[in-house]
Amino acid sequence: MDAIVDLGRRGIIVERIISVGATRSGVRLLQHFGFSEIIFSREDTRVFVLDMKESGAPITQSYREAYQNFATQK
């Protein structure tokens, strides 16, 4: 997840991250990181999203802080 925070440090805007949970452990991992499941047209596919502005997940907070630091240095 350091790569996501690094994007903020470099001034790269990330609005949301979308991922597919293909296994039980993958789904649990996504949920642990703060991803929310969204409705998808295929019943056999579980899709998750992490909204970088709205989420309270620690990784999104770290990203926002890193991006803010970049923006104030300009």
C-alpha positions, 0 to 999 in steps of 0.5 A: 500500500506504500505505492498508493501513498507514493502516488500522493507524494508525487502529486498524482490524483487518484479518485478511486481504486476498483478491484475484483475479489476472486477468492474468499481471502481476497474479499476479506483482504479488500474489506479489511483495507476499507473497500466497499462492495458495489453492484456488478452486472455479473453475479459470479464477480465481486467488485469493490471500490475504495473512494479516496475522498470519502473513505476513512480507511487509513490508507486513504488518509495517508494518501490525502495527507501525502497529496496535500503536502505535495500541493502545499509545496508548489 
